[in-house]
Amino acid sequence: MAKNVLGGNLGCCCTQPMTGFYRDGFCRTDEQDQGRHVVCAIMTEPFLQFTRSQGNDLSTPRPEYQFPGLKPGDRWCLCALRWQEAHDAGVAPPVLLASTHERALHYIALDDLRKLAFEE
């Protein structure tokens, strides 16, 4: 079983819309996932605008990739390095620690994730 950044079992990030590199609702990863989609985040308008400005439009649907297009409030497995870039720019979205894969800690400090943790 995959682990989260807190050392527990990895929780589901979201199934509506269906997220994850494997589109199974979990921010699981392996060697095939070049982007390391391991951070379970809650989308915000500032983040969506930031990532669009960086060349990754997450708001526009792309059915050929089973991608519905995201809006503020949606949960999505983000690439660890994109979340870190957004953090450095002051626009990182909140994260669900229990649903963020432990691999995120290879790229992001746990303290940074904790500061933006969303508590359910």
Backbone as CSV, one residue per row, in Angstrom:
resi,resn,N_x,N_y,N_z,CA_x,CA_y,CA_z,C_x,C_y,C_z
1,MET,0.838,-1.184,0.000,0.000,0.000,0.000,0.882,1.247,0.000
2,ALA,0.548,2.201,-0.855,1.286,3.458,-0.925,1.102,4.240,0.379
3,LYS,2.095,5.024,0.728,2.071,5.829,1.962,1.930,7.303,1.628
4,ASN,1.368,8.049,2.592,1.249,9.495,2.430,2.414,10.200,3.139
5,VAL,2.452,11.509,3.053,3.559,12.289,3.618,3.617,12.221,5.142
6,LEU,2.557,11.741,5.773,2.520,11.611,7.231,2.881,10.201,7.687
7,GLY,3.108,9.297,6.719,3.487,7.925,7.037,2.345,6.940,7.089
8,GLY,1.112,7.412,6.937,-0.045,6.520,6.922,-0.347,6.029,5.523
9,ASN,-1.399,5.215,5.399,-1.820,4.751,4.079,-2.325,5.928,3.252
10,LEU,-2.001,5.918,1.969,-2.404,6.986,1.067,-3.917,6.987,0.910
11,GLY,-4.537,8.139,1.179,-5.980,8.278,1.038,-6.360,8.699,-0.368
12,CYS,-7.617,8.522,-0.698,-8.149,8.939,-1.992,-8.158,10.465,-2.055
13,CYS,-7.732,10.998,-3.185,-7.738,12.445,-3.388,-9.106,12.888,-3.911
14,CYS,-9.553,12.280,-5.010,-10.828,12.688,-5.596,-11.247,11.725,-6.698
15,THR,-12.559,11.475,-6.765,-13.097,10.673,-7.864,-14.062,11.485,-8.736
16,GLN,-14.381,12.709,-8.335,-15.241,13.603,-9.123,-14.639,14.987,-9.113
17,PRO,-13.781,15.363,-10.043,-13.366,14.573,-11.198,-12.354,13.494,-10.817
18,MET,-12.282,12.453,-11.629,-11.353,11.347,-11.381,-9.929,11.832,-11.619
19,THR,-9.117,11.747,-10.583,-7.761,12.275,-10.651,-6.725,11.166,-10.539
20,GLY,-5.477,11.568,-10.541,-4.356,10.642,-10.406,-3.772,10.277,-11.760
21,PHE,-2.486,10.000,-11.768,-1.815,9.593,-13.001,-2.524,8.385,-13.609
22,TYR,-3.035,7.500,-12.762,-3.744,6.306,-13.225,-5.255,6.493,-13.284
23,ARG,-5.713,7.711,-13.030,-7.146,8.028,-13.028,-7.922,7.028,-12.172
24,ASP,-7.398,6.829,-10.945,-8.071,5.940,-9.997,-8.446,6.674,-8.714
25,GLY,-8.259,7.999,-8.693,-8.610,8.801,-7.532,-7.471,9.019,-6.549
26,PHE,-6.353,8.306,-6.753,-5.217,8.380,-5.825,-4.017,9.041,-6.497
27,CYS,-3.209,9.730,-5.702,-1.987,10.378,-6.218,-0.826,9.394,-6.155
28,ARG,-1.041,8.218,-6.762,0.001,7.188,-6.820,0.986,7.524,-7.936
29,THR,2.182,6.953,-7.849,3.201,7.223,-8.852,4.088,6.006,-9.047
30,ASP,4.798,6.012,-10.154,5.846,5.024,-10.417,6.736,5.601,-11.505
31,GLU,7.585,4.785,-12.089,8.542,5.272,-13.082,7.868,5.844,-14.330
32,GLN,6.659,5.387,-14.649,5.954,5.882,-15.836,5.474,7.325,-15.659
33,ASP,5.280,7.739,-14.427,4.758,9.073,-14.121,5.915,10.071,-14.093
34,GLN,6.275,10.575,-15.252,7.405,11.499,-15.365,7.192,12.787,-14.564
35,GLY,5.942,13.232,-14.445,5.652,14.483,-13.750,5.516,14.365,-12.246
36,ARG,5.488,13.128,-11.736,5.296,12.910,-10.299,4.038,13.631,-9.796
37,HIS,2.885,13.150,-10.235,1.575,13.700,-9.855,1.215,13.192,-8.456
38,VAL,1.852,13.747,-7.442,1.776,13.175,-6.098,1.180,14.100,-5.042
39,VAL,0.875,15.346,-5.389,0.345,16.303,-4.413,-1.157,16.438,-4.610
40,CYS,-1.928,16.048,-3.603,-3.380,16.207,-3.657,-3.707,17.636,-3.211
41,ALA,-4.177,18.434,-4.158,-4.415,19.852,-3.889,-5.850,20.240,-4.229
42,ILE,-6.305,21.295,-3.578,-7.620,21.868,-3.851,-7.398,23.114,-4.704
43,MET,-7.925,23.074,-5.911,-7.670,24.142,-6.864,-8.207,25.487,-6.377
44,THR,-7.433,26.520,-6.689,-7.825,27.905,-6.439,-7.673,28.674,-7.752
45,GLU,-8.395,29.756,-7.886,-8.269,30.561,-9.103,-6.854,31.107,-9.285
46,PRO,-6.207,31.631,-8.215,-4.825,32.102,-8.417,-3.885,31.000,-8.910
47,PHE,-4.027,29.779,-8.387,-3.169,28.696,-8.864,-3.485,28.350,-10.315
48,LEU,-4.762,28.248,-10.655,-5.136,27.905,-12.031,-4.609,28.950,-13.014
49,GLN,-4.659,30.220,-12.640,-4.110,31.273,-13.496,-2.592,31.139,-13.595
50,PHE,-1.936,30.845,-12.474,-0.483,30.697,-12.473,-0.052,29.554,-13.387
51,THR,-0.659,28.395,-13.224,-0.228,27.243,-14.019,-0.521,27.469,-15.500
52,ARG,-1.622,28.167,-15.810,-1.908,28.514,-17.213,-0.786,29.415,-17.745
53,SER,-0.335,30.378,-16.949,0.725,31.296,-17.390,2.053,30.566,-17.590
54,GLN,2.188,29.383,-16.972,3.398,28.581,-17.115,3.285,27.552,-18.247
55,GLY,2.178,27.614,-18.988,2.003,26.733,-20.135,1.225,25.463,-19.862
56,ASN,0.621,25.348,-18.680,-0.156,24.148,-18.350,-1.568,24.570,-17.965
57,ASP,-2.449,24.633,-18.953,-3.831,25.061,-18.746,-4.642,23.906,-18.162
58,LEU,-4.946,23.997,-16.877,-5.733,22.947,-16.218,-7.226,23.256,-16.220
59,SER,-7.619,24.403,-16.768,-9.033,24.795,-16.762,-9.797,24.308,-17.983
60,THR,-9.098,24.094,-19.078,-9.754,23.702,-20.327,-9.885,22.184,-20.420
61,PRO,-11.097,21.683,-20.660,-11.281,20.230,-20.810,-10.454,19.677,-21.968
62,ARG,-9.897,18.484,-21.750,-9.150,17.755,-22.793,-9.637,16.308,-22.768
63,PRO,-10.799,16.045,-23.390,-11.396,14.704,-23.331,-10.479,13.600,-23.856
64,GLU,-9.602,13.921,-24.789,-8.715,12.892,-25.334,-7.748,12.354,-24.280
65,TYR,-7.580,13.106,-23.182,-6.732,12.660,-22.069,-7.554,12.337,-20.826
66,GLN,-8.846,12.178,-20.991,-9.761,11.952,-19.869,-9.633,13.074,-18.850
67,PHE,-9.482,14.302,-19.333,-9.289,15.456,-18.463,-10.482,16.403,-18.574
68,PRO,-11.215,16.610,-17.475,-12.453,17.377,-17.530,-12.285,18.891,-17.518
69,GLY,-11.091,19.389,-17.215,-10.929,20.821,-16.955,-11.304,21.075,-15.507
70,LEU,-10.505,21.879,-14.827,-10.701,22.083,-13.392,-11.213,23.481,-13.083
71,LYS,-11.886,23.589,-11.944,-12.373,24.872,-11.450,-12.016,24.978,-9.965
72,PRO,-12.027,26.185,-9.417,-11.728,26.319,-7.990,-12.602,25.387,-7.151
73,GLY,-11.961,24.749,-6.185,-12.660,23.802,-5.315,-12.455,22.352,-5.703
74,ASP,-12.107,22.097,-6.975,-11.822,20.731,-7.407,-10.538,20.238,-6.750
75,ARG,-10.491,18.956,-6.479,-9.272,18.321,-5.963,-8.573,17.631,-7.119
76,TRP,-7.216,17.725,-7.126,-6.477,17.176,-8.254,-5.075,16.797,-7.811
77,CYS,-4.538,15.740,-8.381,-3.157,15.326,-8.126,-2.224,16.164,-8.996
78,LEU,-1.484,17.035,-8.360,-0.570,17.923,-9.069,0.835,17.361,-9.118
79,CYS,1.581,17.809,-10.130,3.010,17.509,-10.202,3.705,18.218,-9.032
80,ALA,4.581,17.488,-8.377,5.259,18.035,-7.207,6.026,19.318,-7.538
81,LEU,6.744,19.318,-8.645,7.541,20.500,-8.976,6.672,21.702,-9.332
82,ARG,5.503,21.489,-9.933,4.601,22.611,-10.226,4.054,23.198,-8.928
83,TRP,3.716,22.322,-7.970,3.239,22.834,-6.682,4.352,23.659,-6.034
84,GLN,5.581,23.169,-6.095,6.701,23.898,-5.495,6.919,25.244,-6.193
85,GLU,6.808,25.269,-7.515,6.916,26.538,-8.252,5.833,27.510,-7.803
86,ALA,4.611,27.018,-7.670,3.505,27.860,-7.221,3.748,28.342,-5.790
87,HIS,4.274,27.480,-4.959,4.603,27.866,-3.582,5.616,29.006,-3.595
88,ASP,6.652,28.855,-4.394,7.689,29.890,-4.475,7.127,31.210,-4.994
89,ALA,6.077,31.131,-5.822,5.434,32.328,-6.370,4.309,32.854,-5.470
90,GLY,4.041,32.158,-4.351,3.018,32.610,-3.411,1.595,32.255,-3.787
91,VAL,1.407,31.278,-4.684,0.054,30.919,-5.132,-0.235,29.418,-5.034
92,ALA,0.522,28.710,-4.211,0.285,27.257,-4.084,-1.093,27.007,-3.488
93,PRO,-1.794,26.019,-4.022,-3.113,25.689,-3.485,-2.990,24.849,-2.209
94,PRO,-4.059,24.824,-1.391,-4.057,23.970,-0.195,-3.917,22.504,-0.566
95,VAL,-3.362,21.724,0.357,-3.133,20.296,0.110,-3.836,19.443,1.154
96,LEU,-4.136,18.214,0.751,-4.670,17.197,1.658,-3.513,16.258,1.976
97,LEU,-2.952,16.383,3.163,-1.758,15.629,3.520,-1.975,14.125,3.472
98,ALA,-3.116,13.655,3.942,-3.383,12.218,3.981,-3.502,11.615,2.583
99,SER,-3.718,12.481,1.577,-3.873,12.007,0.201,-2.699,12.409,-0.692
100,THR,-1.645,12.964,-0.083,-0.440,13.355,-0.817,0.616,12.270,-0.627
101,HIS,1.093,11.720,-1.735,2.027,10.594,-1.724,3.358,10.995,-1.082
102,GLU,3.952,10.053,-0.348,5.227,10.309,0.325,6.335,10.735,-0.638
103,ARG,6.225,10.377,-1.906,7.236,10.773,-2.896,7.323,12.297,-3.022
104,ALA,6.261,13.002,-2.643,6.284,14.473,-2.693,7.433,15.035,-1.861
105,LEU,7.816,14.308,-0.813,8.867,14.787,0.085,10.247,14.770,-0.576
106,HIS,10.368,14.163,-1.746,11.616,14.218,-2.502,11.807,15.595,-3.130
107,TYR,10.709,16.360,-3.228,10.717,17.633,-3.938,10.272,18.814,-3.079
108,ILE,9.501,18.530,-2.035,8.859,19.582,-1.242,9.100,19.302,0.239
109,ALA,9.399,20.350,0.993,9.587,20.201,2.437,8.234,19.951,3.112
110,LEU,8.218,19.019,4.053,6.977,18.719,4.781,6.429,19.966,5.462
111,ASP,7.292,20.810,5.984,6.823,22.041,6.629,6.050,22.926,5.656
112,ASP,6.495,22.996,4.400,5.779,23.794,3.407,4.402,23.202,3.128
113,LEU,4.327,21.884,3.042,3.027,21.234,2.848,2.121,21.457,4.056
114,ARG,2.679,21.324,5.240,1.878,21.510,6.467,1.289,22.913,6.551
115,LYS,2.061,23.915,6.131,1.588,25.308,6.197,0.364,25.528,5.319
116,LEU,0.217,24.736,4.279,-0.919,24.886,3.377,-1.864,23.684,3.449
117,ALA,-1.802,22.966,4.555,-2.671,21.796,4.724,-4.124,22.223,4.906
118,PHE,-5.002,21.524,4.202,-6.438,21.713,4.346,-6.936,20.669,5.339
119,GLU,-7.622,21.132,6.344,-8.174,20.217,7.346,-9.654,19.986,7.044
120,GLU,-10.005,18.713,6.907,-11.418,18.375,6.638,-12.192,18.305,7.930
